[in-house]
């Protein structure tokens, strides 16, 4: 019964930084939107699968230090109900540098308007393979040797060192 979906984010950046999210309805190409405009118009009031994607952040906001960025706060509808689904697609985890992250994938520069996950190679590669992409990108990262950050195994240990593991199936 819904015709609109409302996505609310918690912004953990300076107010002048306005990140983007993207959404895909029923597998269609993603549509980019600023997180401040969180209304998604649905094509009709029938059932739909809507995917919400973290899409564009500036390169220099310190997202890898002190968890600067934005987070999904809530998803609501104007009617009907939300039902979570577990994707059945394969998952591909990408670890890489700024190119992997989508920096300057729309145009040259490091702003939210220039950077986009859904316009970077991990998104397109995963889509072509029928998979879901998860991306961890640090500018200048090394896989076996340090770049501007620790090599892959040390980065993963750093990112998960304060996280409690829960086995959810």
PyMOL commands that set and color helices and strands:
alter all, ss='L'
color gray80, all
select helices_A, chain A and resi 98-101+117-119+121-128+152-160
alter helices_A, ss='H'
color red, helices_A
select strands_A, chain A and resi 4-12+20-25+31-34+39-41+50-56+69-77+90-96+131-137
alter strands_A, ss='S'
color yellow, strands_A
deselect
rebuild
show_as cartoon
